[in-house]
Amino acid sequence: MEERFVYTEDVGSSTLSSRTIFQVVMQKLNAEFILEWASTVILLAGVALTSFNIFPLNLWVCLAANAGWAVVGIVWKKWSLLIVQVVVTIIYVAGIWKHYMM
């Protein structure tokens, strides 16, 4: 299991124990965390582009976000997440192919 944020105060002191908030945050800011949240933000931007019918930019943005989530699925070893993202990525590639080749 992943360690959760637990903070304790030293007796007689108002400072945190040996792990400060900054240390915990910096520990969480690894490549996996950044890829996960960057893919989420990019995917939300792609959904917004789709809702405003900004085509084909929406396909490219969603393609990048879903490819990022596919990598996260590989890192997490979550087959359900990986399969969904790979299928969606293939669908976006097909849409881009159709737009530019036909």
C-alpha positions in Angstrom: 0.0 0.0 0.0 1.1 3.5 -0.7 2.0 5.6 2.3 -0.5 8.3 3.1 0.2 11.8 4.4 0.5 11.6 8.2 1.8 14.6 10.1 2.7 14.6 13.7 4.0 17.4 15.9 6.9 17.2 18.1 6.1 17.3 21.8 6.5 20.9 23.1 7.1 22.2 19.6 5.0 23.7 16.8 7.1 22.2 14.0 6.3 19.1 12.1 8.3 15.9 12.6 11.3 15.0 10.4 9.1 15.1 7.2 8.0 18.5 6.3 5.1 19.3 4.0 7.6 20.4 1.4 9.5 17.1 1.5 6.2 15.1 1.2 5.1 17.2 -1.8 8.5 16.9 -3.5 8.4 13.2 -3.0 5.0 13.0 -4.8 6.2 15.1 -7.7 7.7 12.3 -9.7 7.4 11.6 -13.4 4.4 9.3 -12.9 2.5 11.9 -11.0 3.3 14.7 -13.5 2.3 12.5 -16.4 -0.9 11.5 -14.8 -2.0 15.0 -14.0 -0.7 16.5 -17.3 -2.6 13.9 -19.2 -5.7 14.7 -17.2 -5.5 18.5 -17.9 -4.7 17.9 -21.6 -7.7 15.5 -21.9 -10.0 18.1 -20.3 -8.7 20.7 -22.8 -9.4 18.2 -25.6 -13.0 17.7 -24.3 -13.4 21.4 -24.3 -12.2 21.7 -27.8 -14.6 19.0 -28.9 -17.5 20.7 -27.2 -16.7 23.9 -29.1 -16.3 21.9 -32.3 -12.7 23.0 -32.9 -11.7 20.3 -35.4 -9.1 18.6 -35.9 -7.2 20.2 -33.1 -9.4 18.3 -30.6 -8.3 15.0 -32.1 -4.6 15.9 -31.7 -5.0 17.1 -28.1 -7.1 14.1 -27.1 -4.7 11.7 -28.9 -1.8 13.1 -26.8 -3.8 12.9 -23.6 -4.9 9.3 -24.2 -1.4 8.2 -25.2 -0.2 9.7 -21.9 -2.9 7.8 -20.0 -1.9 4.6 -21.8 1.7 5.0 -20.5 0.3 5.6 -17.0 -1.7 2.3 -17.4 1.5 0.5 -18.3 3.3 2.0 -15.3 0.5 1.2 -12.9 0.0 -2.3 -14.5 -3.7 -1.6 -14.8 -4.9 -3.6 -17.8 -8.4 -2.1 -17.8 -7.0 1.4 -18.0 -4.4 0.4 -20.6 -6.9 -1.4 -22.9 -9.4 1.5 -22.8 -6.7 4.1 -23.6 -5.1 2.1 -26.4 -8.5 1.5 -28.0 -9.4 5.2 -27.7 -5.9 6.2 -29.0 -6.4 4.0 -32.1 -9.8 5.6 -32.6 -8.3 9.1 -32.6 -5.5 7.9 -35.0 -8.2 6.6 -37.3 -10.0 9.9 -37.1 -6.9 11.9 -37.9 -6.0 9.5 -40.7 -9.5 10.0 -42.2 -9.3 13.8 -41.9 -5.9 14.1 -43.6 -6.0 11.2 -46.1 -9.5 11.3 -47.4 
